[in-house]
Amino acid sequence: MAKISFRKGRRKKRFEITISLTAKQMASLENYCRLHKTTPNRVIRERISPQTTNFGNVPSERFVTAKQLDMFSSAV
């Protein structure tokens, strides 16, 4: 019988984030988690994932549309 070997993947870098919540906010988060049968970490990760995954390669200069150029040229 042949031995099956698995290739180890590259380790992902992980960073720790700390947030401060008031007692009322924490109670609200716990109630939400209990209602949806999830954990606070998972809720927070799901909420911030669109902002963290879509902005990996942001161009250094923002583009300017033609309409914006017209507004500034007419003011002079």
mmCIF file of the C-alpha atoms, coordinates in Angstrom:
data_MODEL
# 
_entry.id   MODEL 
# 
loop_
_atom_site.group_PDB 
_atom_site.id 
_atom_site.type_symbol 
_atom_site.label_atom_id 
_atom_site.label_alt_id 
_atom_site.label_comp_id 
_atom_site.label_asym_id 
_atom_site.label_entity_id 
_atom_site.label_seq_id 
_atom_site.pdbx_PDB_ins_code 
_atom_site.Cartn_x 
_atom_site.Cartn_y 
_atom_site.Cartn_z 
_atom_site.occupancy 
_atom_site.B_iso_or_equiv 
_atom_site.pdbx_formal_charge 
_atom_site.auth_seq_id 
_atom_site.auth_comp_id 
_atom_site.auth_asym_id 
_atom_site.auth_atom_id 
_atom_site.pdbx_PDB_model_num 
ATOM 1  C CA . MET A 1 1  ? 0.000   0.000  0.000   1.00 0.00 ? 1  MET A CA 1 
ATOM 2  C CA . ALA A 1 2  ? 1.345   3.433  -0.962  1.00 0.00 ? 2  ALA A CA 1 
ATOM 3  C CA . LYS A 1 3  ? 1.841   6.042  1.695   1.00 0.00 ? 3  LYS A CA 1 
ATOM 4  C CA . ILE A 1 4  ? -0.140  9.222  1.113   1.00 0.00 ? 4  ILE A CA 1 
ATOM 5  C CA . SER A 1 5  ? 1.768   12.392 1.929   1.00 0.00 ? 5  SER A CA 1 
ATOM 6  C CA . PHE A 1 6  ? 0.232   15.801 2.306   1.00 0.00 ? 6  PHE A CA 1 
ATOM 7  C CA . ARG A 1 7  ? 1.997   18.996 1.413   1.00 0.00 ? 7  ARG A CA 1 
ATOM 8  C CA . LYS A 1 8  ? 2.096   21.532 4.197   1.00 0.00 ? 8  LYS A CA 1 
ATOM 9  C CA . GLY A 1 9  ? 0.662   24.895 3.237   1.00 0.00 ? 9  GLY A CA 1 
ATOM 10 C CA . ARG A 1 10 ? 2.211   28.231 3.910   1.00 0.00 ? 10 ARG A CA 1 
ATOM 11 C CA . ARG A 1 11 ? 1.439   29.614 7.350   1.00 0.00 ? 11 ARG A CA 1 
ATOM 12 C CA . LYS A 1 12 ? -0.866  32.601 7.403   1.00 0.00 ? 12 LYS A CA 1 
ATOM 13 C CA . LYS A 1 13 ? 0.104   35.639 9.402   1.00 0.00 ? 13 LYS A CA 1 
ATOM 14 C CA . ARG A 1 14 ? -2.445  36.501 12.038  1.00 0.00 ? 14 ARG A CA 1 
ATOM 15 C CA . PHE A 1 15 ? -2.791  39.740 13.946  1.00 0.00 ? 15 PHE A CA 1 
ATOM 16 C CA . GLU A 1 16 ? -4.551  40.419 17.209  1.00 0.00 ? 16 GLU A CA 1 
ATOM 17 C CA . ILE A 1 17 ? -7.072  43.253 17.536  1.00 0.00 ? 17 ILE A CA 1 
ATOM 18 C CA . THR A 1 18 ? -8.493  44.509 20.818  1.00 0.00 ? 18 THR A CA 1 
ATOM 19 C CA . ILE A 1 19 ? -11.746 46.474 21.042  1.00 0.00 ? 19 ILE A CA 1 
ATOM 20 C CA . SER A 1 20 ? -13.495 48.119 23.962  1.00 0.00 ? 20 SER A CA 1 
ATOM 21 C CA . LEU A 1 21 ? -17.221 47.654 24.473  1.00 0.00 ? 21 LEU A CA 1 
ATOM 22 C CA . THR A 1 22 ? -19.562 49.071 27.058  1.00 0.00 ? 22 THR A CA 1 
ATOM 23 C CA . ALA A 1 23 ? -21.567 46.689 29.212  1.00 0.00 ? 23 ALA A CA 1 
ATOM 24 C CA . LYS A 1 24 ? -24.692 47.381 27.172  1.00 0.00 ? 24 LYS A CA 1 
ATOM 25 C CA . GLN A 1 25 ? -22.876 46.725 23.871  1.00 0.00 ? 25 GLN A CA 1 
ATOM 26 C CA . MET A 1 26 ? -21.435 43.459 25.201  1.00 0.00 ? 26 MET A CA 1 
ATOM 27 C CA . ALA A 1 27 ? -24.854 42.317 26.406  1.00 0.00 ? 27 ALA A CA 1 
ATOM 28 C CA . SER A 1 28 ? -26.303 43.161 23.015  1.00 0.00 ? 28 SER A CA 1 
ATOM 29 C CA . LEU A 1 29 ? -23.533 41.225 21.248  1.00 0.00 ? 29 LEU A CA 1 
ATOM 30 C CA . GLU A 1 30 ? -24.049 38.203 23.517  1.00 0.00 ? 30 GLU A CA 1 
ATOM 31 C CA . ASN A 1 31 ? -27.811 38.266 22.882  1.00 0.00 ? 31 ASN A CA 1 
ATOM 32 C CA . TYR A 1 32 ? -27.237 38.444 19.128  1.00 0.00 ? 32 TYR A CA 1 
ATOM 33 C CA . CYS A 1 33 ? -24.813 35.527 19.296  1.00 0.00 ? 33 CYS A CA 1 
ATOM 34 C CA . ARG A 1 34 ? -27.176 33.449 21.391  1.00 0.00 ? 34 ARG A CA 1 
ATOM 35 C CA . LEU A 1 35 ? -30.051 34.149 18.990  1.00 0.00 ? 35 LEU A CA 1 
ATOM 36 C CA . HIS A 1 36 ? -28.014 33.261 15.874  1.00 0.00 ? 36 HIS A CA 1 
ATOM 37 C CA . LYS A 1 37 ? -26.026 30.430 17.538  1.00 0.00 ? 37 LYS A CA 1 
ATOM 38 C CA . THR A 1 38 ? -22.609 31.880 16.801  1.00 0.00 ? 38 THR A CA 1 
ATOM 39 C CA . THR A 1 39 ? -19.667 33.379 18.680  1.00 0.00 ? 39 THR A CA 1 
ATOM 40 C CA . PRO A 1 40 ? -18.700 37.041 19.133  1.00 0.00 ? 40 PRO A CA 1 
ATOM 41 C CA . ASN A 1 41 ? -15.400 36.512 17.293  1.00 0.00 ? 41 ASN A CA 1 
ATOM 42 C CA . ARG A 1 42 ? -17.162 35.044 14.291  1.00 0.00 ? 42 ARG A CA 1 
ATOM 43 C CA . VAL A 1 43 ? -19.713 37.879 14.206  1.00 0.00 ? 43 VAL A CA 1 
ATOM 44 C CA . ILE A 1 44 ? -16.986 40.529 14.289  1.00 0.00 ? 44 ILE A CA 1 
ATOM 45 C CA . ARG A 1 45 ? -14.892 38.727 11.652  1.00 0.00 ? 45 ARG A CA 1 
ATOM 46 C CA . GLU A 1 46 ? -17.901 38.424 9.320   1.00 0.00 ? 46 GLU A CA 1 
ATOM 47 C CA . ARG A 1 47 ? -18.728 42.118 9.734   1.00 0.00 ? 47 ARG A CA 1 
ATOM 48 C CA . ILE A 1 48 ? -15.238 43.426 8.963   1.00 0.00 ? 48 ILE A CA 1 
ATOM 49 C CA . SER A 1 49 ? -14.311 40.909 6.250   1.00 0.00 ? 49 SER A CA 1 
ATOM 50 C CA . PRO A 1 50 ? -15.738 42.982 3.323   1.00 0.00 ? 50 PRO A CA 1 
ATOM 51 C CA . GLN A 1 51 ? -13.545 45.939 4.341   1.00 0.00 ? 51 GLN A CA 1 
ATOM 52 C CA . THR A 1 52 ? -10.427 43.838 4.892   1.00 0.00 ? 52 THR A CA 1 
ATOM 53 C CA . THR A 1 53 ? -10.625 41.666 1.754   1.00 0.00 ? 53 THR A CA 1 
ATOM 54 C CA . ASN A 1 54 ? -11.611 44.253 -0.866  1.00 0.00 ? 54 ASN A CA 1 
ATOM 55 C CA . PHE A 1 55 ? -8.932  46.859 -0.161  1.00 0.00 ? 55 PHE A CA 1 
ATOM 56 C CA . GLY A 1 56 ? -5.730  44.878 -0.652  1.00 0.00 ? 56 GLY A CA 1 
ATOM 57 C CA . ASN A 1 57 ? -4.464  46.713 -3.734  1.00 0.00 ? 57 ASN A CA 1 
ATOM 58 C CA . VAL A 1 58 ? -5.728  50.273 -3.465  1.00 0.00 ? 58 VAL A CA 1 
ATOM 59 C CA . PRO A 1 59 ? -4.111  52.636 -5.989  1.00 0.00 ? 59 PRO A CA 1 
ATOM 60 C CA . SER A 1 60 ? -2.060  55.416 -4.435  1.00 0.00 ? 60 SER A CA 1 
ATOM 61 C CA . GLU A 1 61 ? -3.791  58.111 -6.500  1.00 0.00 ? 61 GLU A CA 1 
ATOM 62 C CA . ARG A 1 62 ? -7.539  58.330 -6.774  1.00 0.00 ? 62 ARG A CA 1 
ATOM 63 C CA . PHE A 1 63 ? -9.057  58.908 -10.184 1.00 0.00 ? 63 PHE A CA 1 
ATOM 64 C CA . VAL A 1 64 ? -10.890 62.101 -11.061 1.00 0.00 ? 64 VAL A CA 1 
ATOM 65 C CA . THR A 1 65 ? -13.958 62.038 -13.272 1.00 0.00 ? 65 THR A CA 1 
ATOM 66 C CA . ALA A 1 66 ? -14.644 64.581 -16.025 1.00 0.00 ? 66 ALA A CA 1 
ATOM 67 C CA . LYS A 1 67 ? -17.536 66.108 -14.097 1.00 0.00 ? 67 LYS A CA 1 
ATOM 68 C CA . GLN A 1 68 ? -15.299 66.903 -11.140 1.00 0.00 ? 68 GLN A CA 1 
ATOM 69 C CA . LEU A 1 69 ? -12.850 68.695 -13.420 1.00 0.00 ? 69 LEU A CA 1 
ATOM 70 C CA . ASP A 1 70 ? -15.673 70.824 -14.843 1.00 0.00 ? 70 ASP A CA 1 
ATOM 71 C CA . MET A 1 71 ? -16.764 71.924 -11.384 1.00 0.00 ? 71 MET A CA 1 
ATOM 72 C CA . PHE A 1 72 ? -13.312 73.162 -10.431 1.00 0.00 ? 72 PHE A CA 1 
ATOM 73 C CA . SER A 1 73 ? -12.510 74.838 -13.751 1.00 0.00 ? 73 SER A CA 1 
ATOM 74 C CA . SER A 1 74 ? -15.768 76.887 -13.704 1.00 0.00 ? 74 SER A CA 1 
ATOM 75 C CA . ALA A 1 75 ? -15.054 78.217 -10.205 1.00 0.00 ? 75 ALA A CA 1 
ATOM 76 C CA . VAL A 1 76 ? -11.860 79.976 -11.359 1.00 0.00 ? 76 VAL A CA 1 
# 
